Amino acid sequence: MVRKMLTLALIGGTLAVAACNTVRGAGQDLQSAANATEDAIN
């Protein structure tokens, strides 16, 4: 039982870290696109 709980906790932690990196990457992509648009206007 302890082994199953530990496995679930590790899987959950891994998914949380992966999701955080994905959101951070998406934010950087949006910022880059906004900067490119702003540079094109100026």
Secondary structure, 3 states (H helix, E strand, C coil): CHHHHHHHHHHHHHHHHHHHHHHHHHHHHHHHHHHHHHHHHC
